[in-house]
Amino acid sequence: MRTLSLLSLTVVIVALGGLAQGLRAAEPGWMLRPGPDGVTVVAPSGRDLFGYLKTKPAGSSLSANSACGIYPLLTPSGESVAALAPKDHPHHRGVFFAWYEVDGFAKADFWGWGAHAPTEDRRIVNTSLRLEGASGADSRLVVENEWRVADRVMLREALTVASRALPEGNWHELTFVLTPVDEITVPRAAFSGFCVKGRAGADPRVSSPDGPVKLPAPKHDDPTTGWPDAAWYDYTARLDTGKTAGVAVFSHPSNPTTRWHNPVGIAMLNPCILMDGDLKLRPARPLTLRYAVFAHDGPAPAVALDRLAMEYRAKSAK
């Protein structure tokens, strides 16, 4: 009987150990939820933070050849503060990076505008997407894209999105490493590059650390009308759901000289590095650009934005 009891006890201990192991394995963590056009990044709390579109959604009115951007961009309450293919600019796609004129072995418009370079057979193609090193409060989405003219690669893009769900909103740091296959030139421009197409609404307001911005609207064809650099700019509006929400954009000081194309009327925040002259890229010298976005409910939380900007700008460029 004693032998049987010990054996039974051993079985119980092993079973309990296996159960505990199973419970540990079942603990929630960061995850990617696949969808028909991309993935959704889900925090350990179960909160959806954002989606990454690899391909154009079926039935979408997106006029650009490429998706390859963040959409939706969600606040803690689940409101998307980014727009996909709005009627005023159907080639815009949430939070994205593209240039409307690239000169290399061919001229190419990857933005989708078509005014200065061809868009036909010019597309950004996703080649890899994975969640890496996600633990605790932080996640890292690693994305690899190719900018192609027909089947020939012009530029390779490596993007890392480091995310954190904060009480005041959802924080994302985006690092782009852009490596051309051959030398290319991106001509001087009043806009393009990293862009956040906000979700338009009533009583739109753009603010900065100095408060509501009252500068004249920048002109899309005049680089001299760009707004001065600032630690952050925020677009907030009352959405058609009745809620007020917005998105702030931060440009890291390690980026090239930056001024901003922020036309309030089209809910666009665009820290542009092209306003002062042409940009030349070579294969041996990849260009690294760093930005952050913060999706929030309610009016722009200026105190939190100032704190986040200070912490972000203090981070090493390496």
Secondary structure, DSSP 8 states (H G I E B T S, - for coil): -HHHHHHHHHHHHHHHHHHHHHHHHHS---EEEE-SSEEEEE-TTS-EEEEEESS--TT----SS---EEEEEB-TTS-B-B-BS-TT-TT-BSEEEE-S-EESSSEE-SSS--SSS--TTEEEEEEEEEE-S-BTTEEEEEEEEEEEETTEEEEEEEEEEEEEEETTEEEEEEEEEEEESS-EEE---SS-EEEEEB---EEEEEEETTEE-------TT-GGG-B---S-EEEEEE-TTS-EEEEEEEE-TTSSS-EEE--GGGTEEEEES-TTS-EEEBTTB-EEEEEEEEEEESS--HHHHHHHHHHHHHS---
